């Protein structure tokens, strides 16, 4: 049976100027409501609760009677002579579908937001990727729910049925414990078909730009396009870039491989935890804790390498400063437009630590000088106590310097080999020795002399025929 909500289903009362109720039923049969009208004539018959109930039952409305709302409407209509519209007379009972147990994902893993709220939005901070931390909550188990039969106001039963729920499965990089699913590792949240998991590899099919924002990822990163100017990429693993890398700020814990060139923008800071390979490098400051290999050129760059630096045949270093602990091999050093400064056999990490210690020592020495200058104002005992504390701190710094010094230089077998031209003005340092090239020379190997006081220049021996 179908009932339109705009049509009156039945009327109770209303004869001879008495009060009346016009009854309506919703199309789905889940609600019955009435419009109450007070008597239209003095002395007209009033509404009676039992008459309304009987009329509803005679009309087949037998479920979900709303006693209280009906009685309140009768009071306003009979006593206050006020019309009352849209009063619920009967309500159906909705059925509840049976639902199996399932895992419900946490909403925060889909929350893409900007770090800074308000009108000043930096779109570089936006990322479309969901990155989670190790131990982060991913999902909660929801207990099964029993089904319950419903009913219309006409008493027609509504079968419970079964609710369709997507049953997700946690992947191998997750941990299920106490009804919750956690990430076993930091990485990207991925959802494929009916399984969710954490991946330590982030592949970007295009480049890094405003569509991706800055990339800060705990695992390894593969970029198949160009890394645009002004975007930061940081990876807890390796970084592989298929095309050009406009390096504003690039950091990775392991290897950096760039099939194109690396061009520094603004600060142009690149830090690599292990090895680096690239076609060329321009306008960067680059720290490499492993080996470095550049196929073509190194231009206007400050490069620090803890391992070896090698270049392909024809590879040149121009207008750059290079500090390398291991061996250096290239075809050209400097040119007519800009000489180079090469420091061979020096560990830049140790060197920076020692420079930091020297700066601290200088600060403490200045504090001692101030104490001696203003001593009478503070009193002898306080001055002596403070001076002794400063001297102990200075002695500790000297001891730390002494421990670092043996690790500053590599052994004397370290060499710098230039198969082509070393241009005039190039400066080469090894240990505490320094050599400035006054005229262009070709095909040379530079080594530190046994007495460590000078740099030996040797001719590269000819290759033996294969």
C-alpha atoms as one frame of an Amber mdcrd trajectory, in Angstrom:
protein
   0.000   0.000   0.000   1.387   3.439  -0.912   0.434   6.688   0.780   1.382
  10.181  -0.363   2.414  12.534   2.451   0.472  15.412   0.864  -2.863  13.576
   1.135  -4.967  13.139   4.283  -5.011   9.457   5.266  -7.960   9.781   7.693
  -9.729  12.401   9.817 -10.737  12.066  13.478 -13.561  14.336  14.789 -14.525
  17.619  13.154 -18.288  17.049  13.006 -20.721  19.806  14.117 -17.892  22.336
  14.634 -15.876  20.034  16.899 -12.107  19.685  17.137 -10.444  17.422  14.622
  -7.183  15.690  13.655  -6.123  15.203  10.059  -3.836  12.154   9.866  -0.989
  11.793   7.331   1.337   8.855   6.650   4.761   9.044   5.040   5.314   7.253
   1.766   7.613   4.653   3.312   5.125   3.938   6.125   7.660   4.787   8.834
   5.901   7.848  10.215   2.327   8.917  10.930   1.619  12.490  12.017  -1.413
  14.664  12.593  -2.547  18.263  12.250  -4.755  19.248  15.238  -7.470  21.904
  14.837  -9.486  23.335  17.799 -13.325  23.452  17.732 -14.665  25.890  15.139
 -17.884  26.568  17.112 -18.604  27.310  20.717 -19.541  24.098  22.492 -18.094
  21.924  19.728 -17.022  18.409  20.711 -13.515  18.077  22.101 -10.907  15.500
  21.105 -10.540  12.312  23.159  -7.315  10.274  23.252  -9.105   6.910  23.021
 -11.048   8.059  19.942  -7.797   8.928  18.157  -6.189   5.601  19.079  -9.267
   3.671  17.937  -9.394   5.561  14.626  -5.711   4.850  13.977  -6.178   1.143
  14.717  -9.226   0.986  12.458  -7.040   2.532   9.722  -4.433  -0.209  10.216
  -1.917   1.993  12.073  -0.966  -0.280  14.954   2.764   0.222  15.647   4.803
   2.840  17.518   2.064   4.920  19.163   3.425   8.225  20.549   1.195   8.595
  23.620   2.819  11.638  25.175   2.985  13.799  22.068  -0.666  12.982  21.258
  -1.845  13.916  24.776   0.087  17.192  24.761  -1.419  18.134  21.386  -4.925
  17.296  22.681  -4.365  19.590  25.694  -3.278  22.577  23.550  -6.093  22.010
  21.093  -8.917  21.448  23.626  -7.912  23.793  26.468  -5.949  26.567  24.765
  -7.929  26.424  21.523  -4.670  26.425  19.534  -3.953  24.540  16.307  -1.001
  22.135  16.501   0.647  21.033  13.265   2.968  18.141  12.502   2.495  16.051
  15.662   4.015  12.553  15.546   1.253  10.036  16.214   3.089   6.797  15.435
   6.657   6.008  14.452   7.958   2.913  12.714  10.971   1.030  14.040  13.907
   1.058  11.619  15.487  -2.282  10.979  19.169  -2.730  11.903  21.282  -4.655
   9.432  23.514  -7.411  10.669  27.169  -6.311  10.454  30.279  -8.503  10.682
  33.400  -7.494  12.604  35.732  -5.287  10.522  38.736  -2.982  10.696  37.946
   0.731  10.538  40.752   2.980   9.295  41.677   6.029  11.351  40.481   9.182
   9.649  43.687  11.093  10.377  45.657   9.067   7.852  43.605  10.746   5.144
  43.924  14.223   6.637  45.875  16.317   4.130  46.559  19.681   5.635  48.883
  22.615   5.597  51.340  23.087   8.422  50.297  26.711   8.799  46.663  27.694
   8.947  45.274  31.021   7.849  45.557  33.131   4.704  49.376  32.824   4.440
  49.488  29.327   2.949  52.734  27.861   1.619  51.548  25.343  -0.956  54.974
  23.695  -0.876  53.980  22.304   2.517  51.035  20.418   1.000  51.475  16.743
   0.167  49.028  14.286  -1.425  50.804  11.351   0.231  49.859   9.843   3.582
  53.081   9.414   5.560  52.916   7.595   8.893  55.364   7.107  11.731  56.520
   3.837  13.223  54.010   2.711  15.852  51.267   5.033  14.546  47.670   3.822
  14.941  46.177   2.891  11.553  42.903   1.093  12.269  40.639  -0.203  15.030
  38.617  -3.390  15.153  34.845  -2.838  15.265  32.843  -5.615  16.947  30.093
  -7.414  15.031  26.560  -6.091  15.332  23.496  -8.322  15.453  20.653  -7.531
  13.092  17.201  -6.394  14.284  13.886  -6.622  12.454  12.017  -3.361  11.972
   8.368  -2.455  11.421   6.266   0.197   9.660   3.465   1.972  11.505   1.148
  -0.550   9.822   2.991  -3.403  11.540   4.608  -4.613   8.338   7.862  -6.381
   9.260  11.139  -5.085   7.782  13.731  -7.891   7.512  17.109  -7.105   9.080
  19.292  -8.155   6.168  23.101  -7.861   6.141  25.187  -4.705   5.897  27.809
  -4.579   3.157  31.169  -3.801   4.760  34.520  -3.772   2.990  36.653  -6.180
   4.975  40.179  -4.781   4.941  43.231  -6.853   5.762  46.393  -5.480   7.383
  49.630  -6.046   5.450  52.955  -7.528   6.627  54.365  -4.150   7.698  51.604
  -3.670  10.271  51.069  -5.019  13.777  47.663  -6.130  15.106  47.427  -6.003
  18.894  44.563  -5.528  21.381  42.021  -4.794  18.667  44.179  -2.133  16.987
  46.494  -2.060  13.978  49.783  -0.160  14.195  52.551   0.610  11.695  55.633
  -1.584  12.148  57.729   0.971  10.278  57.660   4.549   9.094  56.645   5.041
   5.479  53.797   5.670   3.067  50.315   4.361   3.834  49.022   2.381   0.858
  45.600   0.860   0.242  45.284  -1.604  -2.623  42.105  -3.607  -3.153  41.253
  -5.036   0.288  44.699  -4.704   1.915  46.396  -1.752   3.598  50.072  -1.627
   4.425  53.143   0.584   4.864  55.723   0.956   2.096  59.263   2.237   2.581
  59.419   3.228  -1.103  57.748   6.332  -2.524  57.585   6.507  -6.325  56.540
   9.764  -7.958  55.596   9.219 -11.590  55.988  12.904 -12.464  58.254  15.499
 -10.893  58.409  17.295  -7.562  56.430  20.537  -7.865  53.274  22.131  -6.451
  51.328  18.934  -7.167  53.464  17.070  -4.638  54.808  19.795  -2.370  58.017
  19.278  -0.429  58.842  15.592   0.041  59.950  14.439   3.485  59.895  10.648
   3.482  61.366   8.140   5.950  62.180   5.531   3.273  63.597   5.600  -0.256
  62.371   8.021  -2.915  62.171   7.602  -6.710  61.305  10.680  -8.804  60.702
   9.938 -12.483  60.497  13.589 -13.519  62.196  16.903 -12.715  62.648  18.252
  -9.196  61.624  21.892  -9.586  63.311  24.940  -8.096  62.473  25.756  -4.476
  61.251  22.324  -3.365  62.844  20.360  -0.558  63.320  16.597  -0.711  64.460
  14.615   2.313  64.657  10.805   2.444  65.564   8.394   5.207  66.801   5.983
   2.523  68.055   6.634  -1.011  66.939   9.211  -3.592  66.815   8.467  -7.328
  65.940  11.259  -9.778  65.469  10.426 -13.459  65.940  13.963 -14.789  67.333
  17.323 -13.624  67.434  18.134  -9.921  67.072  21.827  -9.057  68.558  21.493
  -5.597  67.314  23.955  -3.022  67.623  21.506  -0.135  68.266  17.798  -0.679
  69.116  15.308   2.050  69.243  11.520   2.058  70.584   9.003   4.547  71.998
   6.632   1.910  72.646   7.070  -1.855  71.688   9.884  -4.226  71.489   9.038
  -7.937  70.589  11.701 -10.472  70.532  10.707 -14.151  70.465  14.395 -15.082
  72.423  17.232 -13.542  72.175  18.823 -10.106  71.758  22.593 -10.244  71.865
  24.506  -6.974  69.147  27.092  -6.362  69.353  29.725  -3.613  71.130  27.875
  -0.785  71.722  24.863  -3.030  72.430  22.504  -0.137  72.892  18.770  -0.797
  73.793  16.252   1.916  74.301  12.574   1.114  74.797   9.828   3.715  76.576
   7.428   1.343  77.420   7.612  -2.386  76.338  10.102  -5.037  76.184   9.789
  -8.837  75.151  12.571 -11.214  75.781  13.843 -14.735  77.064  17.229 -13.499
  76.819  19.629 -10.549  76.490  23.427 -10.591  76.257  26.072  -7.846  75.924
  23.735  -4.869  77.330  23.136  -1.464  77.489  19.368  -1.229  78.469  17.048
   1.631  79.026  13.369   0.747  79.879  10.785   3.414  80.668   8.101   0.816
  82.071   8.215  -2.731  81.162  10.759  -5.421  81.030  10.192  -9.178  80.185
  12.906 -11.700  80.229  12.095 -15.401  80.857  15.527 -16.938  81.568  18.530
 -14.722  81.684  20.228 -11.368  81.064  23.985 -11.692  80.986  26.773  -9.069
  80.516  24.235  -6.276  81.850  23.629  -2.777  82.171  19.853  -2.506  83.138
  17.824   0.562  83.678  14.075   0.052  84.652  11.576   2.738  85.413   8.841
   0.184  86.783   9.025  -3.401  85.855  11.514  -6.126  85.908  10.161  -9.694
  84.855  11.603 -13.051  84.475  10.109 -16.534  86.971  10.844 -19.326  86.684
  14.551 -20.087  85.297  15.318 -16.644  86.338  18.767 -15.428  86.288  20.722
 -12.184  86.004  24.483 -12.725  85.759  27.427 -10.296  85.109  25.062  -7.409
  86.464  24.157  -3.992  86.856  20.430  -3.315  87.785  18.668  -0.086  88.217
  14.910  -0.509  89.596  12.378   1.978  90.120   9.629  -0.602  91.519   9.792
  -4.132  90.500  12.285  -6.804  90.495  11.488 -10.519  89.442  13.896 -13.293
  90.547  15.196 -16.708  90.718  18.936 -15.996  91.233  21.186 -12.978  90.270
  24.848 -13.438  90.225  26.885 -16.653  91.055  30.374 -17.869  87.877  31.750
 -16.260  88.299  30.302 -12.791  90.888  28.320 -10.826  90.128  25.561  -8.337
  91.100  24.835  -4.760  91.536  21.139  -3.982  92.243  19.754  -0.505  93.200
  16.092  -0.729  93.412  13.482   2.012  91.410  15.496   4.579  88.332  14.289
   6.456  85.917  17.211   6.299  83.758  15.815   9.114  86.727  15.791  11.502
  87.837  19.196  10.198  84.443  20.747  10.994  84.436  19.250  14.470  87.873
  20.705  15.096  86.795  24.110  13.803  83.827  24.014  16.173  86.110  23.137
  19.085  88.436  26.024  18.184  85.484  28.428  18.173  84.390  27.211  21.646
  87.956  27.478  22.926  88.135  31.077  21.700  84.866  31.933  23.472  86.150
  30.466  26.763  89.460  32.324  26.402  87.532  35.569  26.022  85.567  34.742
  29.181  88.839  34.257  31.087  90.036  37.642  29.841  86.814  39.312  31.023
  87.204  37.734  34.453  90.713  39.080  34.796  89.579  42.523  33.644  86.564
  42.769  35.998  87.948  40.572  38.777  88.051  43.168  41.583  84.331  43.854
  41.138  83.350  40.197  41.662  85.684  39.237  44.510  88.764  37.036  44.478
  87.073  33.763  45.500  84.346  33.949  42.842  86.854  34.963  40.173  89.185
  32.081  41.073  86.303  29.568  41.090  84.994  30.743  37.712  88.481  30.882
  36.198  89.257  27.311  37.288  85.974  26.066  35.797  86.755  27.779  32.484
  90.292  26.383  32.387  88.992  22.840  32.990  86.559  23.262  30.116  89.384
  24.543  27.892  91.602  21.586  28.854  88.757  19.209  27.897  88.522  20.901
  24.492  92.270  20.537  23.963  92.050  16.840  24.830  89.200  16.410  22.354
  91.278  18.149  19.667  94.206  15.832  20.370  91.967  12.780  19.939  90.599
  14.063  16.623  93.925  15.162  15.077  95.151  11.645  14.073  91.898  11.153
  12.112  92.104  14.430  10.202  94.326  13.219   7.341  94.271   9.953   5.409
  97.470   7.940   4.813 100.176   9.050   2.384  98.999   6.733  -0.393  96.214
   9.211  -1.228  96.593  10.862  -4.634  95.041  13.442  -6.956  95.202  12.464
 -10.630  94.489  14.872 -13.510  94.793  13.217 -16.901  94.351  16.495 -18.808
  95.225  20.089 -17.884  95.724  21.609 -14.453  95.221  25.317 -15.110  97.249
  28.177 -13.756  96.043  29.508 -10.407  94.819  26.141  -9.110  95.755  25.490
  -5.470  96.320  21.960  -4.177  96.649  21.094  -0.478  97.579  17.749   1.047
  98.180  17.487   4.781  99.807  20.768   5.853 101.533  21.222   2.480 100.270
  23.557  -0.236 101.102  23.874  -3.932  99.987  26.663  -6.263 100.130  25.977
  -9.988 101.827  28.925 -11.731 101.669  27.550 -15.281  99.380  25.096 -17.037
 100.556  21.519 -16.671  99.204  18.265 -18.089  98.864  14.638 -17.100  99.983
  14.781 -13.476  99.551  12.867 -10.206  99.912  14.761  -6.930 100.996  13.020
  -3.711 102.138  14.104  -0.267 105.886  13.687   0.219 107.137  11.163   2.802
 108.254  13.977   5.123 104.754  15.523   4.712 106.297  18.940   4.032 105.657
  19.202   0.301 103.513  17.896  -2.540 105.140  15.689  -5.136 104.160  16.132
  -8.793 104.561  13.016 -10.938 103.834  12.292 -14.558 101.004   9.863 -15.227
 102.541   6.707 -16.658 101.297   5.761 -20.144  98.655   3.094 -20.383  99.887
  -0.319 -21.331  98.408  -1.621 -24.611  95.646  -4.094 -24.011
